[in-house]
């Protein structure tokens, strides 16, 4: 009962995060970058107990209970060697890493279309067609940071990679 209300509260918090970014004139999809851990927690706290037909089989909300759940879950299902679990963990960690890296590169290469004394967020209007950051500046910086061919020089291919 507590877990269901907690997950509902987290979902409402994510919706509020989207609303804040939308009302501030920022891009409203930033909450997608933070949704993977929420989905993983929802799977562990809600979906798995429903699949086991009892919420007593779900993960408890304590440290020793959580470790006991992890040991029993590994003993019963051998989850750590399952290829989909390995891909899911790599996807969550890799997605958060690439989202953070993308955000820092975009922030460092914003095109200032507003005055110096007001926020850069006011230089962007939702749905505008012209770019808000310089992809070539971000490409050049990232190419010097890692190596030249590690970065994308095309905005569409970069965002397709991030979405995939």
Buried (B, 14 or more C-beta within 10 A) or exposed (E): EEBEEEBEEBEEEBEEBBEEBEEEBBEBEBBBBBBBEBEEBBEBBBEBBEEEEEBEBBBBEEEEEEEEBBEEBEEEEEEEEEEEEEEBEEEBEEBBEBBEBBEEBBEEBBBEEEEEEEEBBEBBEEEEEEEBBBBEBBBBBBBEEEEEEEBBBEBEEBEEEBEE
